[in-house]
């Protein structure tokens, strides 16, 4: 079953900040566009294979690893809700998933 993807406000902000960081660091949008495409491609796989991500301990939240990024999500029969995109090089104590 194909599910629709819903981005939480937090996930949209996470993605925007990550892409903006790389734009500011490199000075062109080339890498940001490539990274955006890769993240979207990984998330699109979840439409057909929502259980491919690892289940978090004591939770119904799953996460998918794409390079240095963890994509946190939960799914139902109808949708996949992207909760956060986290750069795993950051301090894990700062991560709060709602």
C-alpha positions as CSV (number, residue, x, y, z in Angstrom):
1,X,0.0,0.0,0.0
2,X,1.3,3.4,-0.9
3,X,1.0,5.9,1.9
4,X,1.2,9.7,1.6
5,X,4.1,11.6,3.2
6,X,3.3,14.3,5.7
7,X,6.1,16.6,6.9
8,X,5.8,17.9,10.5
9,X,6.7,21.6,11.0
10,X,9.8,20.4,12.9
11,X,11.0,18.2,10.0
12,X,10.4,20.9,7.5
13,X,12.5,23.4,9.6
14,X,15.2,20.7,10.2
15,X,15.5,20.2,6.4
16,X,15.5,23.9,5.7
17,X,18.3,24.5,8.2
18,X,20.4,21.6,7.0
19,X,20.2,22.8,3.4
20,X,20.8,26.4,4.3
21,X,23.8,25.4,6.4
22,X,25.4,23.7,3.4
23,X,24.5,26.6,1.1
24,X,26.3,29.0,3.5
25,X,29.2,26.7,4.0
26,X,29.9,25.9,0.3
27,X,28.5,29.1,-1.3
28,X,26.5,27.3,-4.0
29,X,23.2,25.5,-4.0
30,X,24.6,22.5,-5.9
31,X,25.3,20.3,-2.8
32,X,22.1,21.4,-1.1
33,X,20.0,20.4,-4.1
34,X,21.8,17.0,-4.3
35,X,21.3,16.4,-0.5
36,X,17.6,17.4,-0.8
37,X,17.1,15.0,-3.7
38,X,18.8,12.2,-1.7
39,X,16.7,12.8,1.4
40,X,13.5,12.9,-0.6
41,X,14.4,9.7,-2.4
42,X,15.0,7.9,0.9
43,X,11.7,9.1,2.2
44,X,9.9,8.0,-0.9
45,X,11.1,4.5,-0.3
46,X,9.1,4.6,2.9
47,X,5.9,4.9,0.9
48,X,6.1,1.2,0.0
49,X,8.4,-0.1,2.7
50,X,7.5,1.8,5.9
51,X,9.0,-0.8,8.2
52,X,12.5,-0.5,6.7
53,X,13.6,2.0,9.4
54,X,14.8,0.9,12.8
55,X,12.2,1.0,15.6
56,X,13.2,3.2,18.5
57,X,13.2,1.6,22.0
58,X,9.9,1.8,23.8
59,X,8.3,3.8,21.0
60,X,6.4,3.5,17.7
61,X,8.8,5.9,16.2
62,X,11.2,4.6,13.6
63,X,14.3,6.1,12.0
64,X,16.0,5.7,8.7
65,X,19.7,6.5,8.3
66,X,20.9,8.3,5.2
67,X,24.6,9.1,5.3
68,X,25.0,11.4,8.4
69,X,21.3,12.1,8.7
70,X,18.6,10.2,10.6
71,X,15.0,10.6,9.4
72,X,12.6,10.0,12.3
73,X,9.0,9.0,11.3
74,X,5.9,7.1,12.3
75,X,3.4,5.6,10.0
76,X,-0.2,4.4,9.8
77,X,-2.1,2.6,7.1
78,X,-2.7,5.9,5.3
79,X,0.3,8.1,5.9
80,X,3.9,8.5,6.9
81,X,4.6,11.4,9.2
82,X,8.2,12.7,9.0
83,X,8.9,14.0,12.5
84,X,12.6,15.2,12.4
85,X,15.7,15.1,10.3
86,X,18.7,14.9,12.5
87,X,22.4,15.3,11.6
88,X,24.0,12.5,13.6
89,X,27.2,14.6,14.1
90,X,25.3,16.9,16.5
91,X,25.0,16.3,20.2
92,X,22.3,13.6,20.7
93,X,21.3,15.1,24.0
94,X,19.8,18.0,22.0
95,X,17.4,15.8,20.1
96,X,13.8,15.9,21.2
97,X,11.2,14.0,19.3
98,X,7.6,14.9,19.7
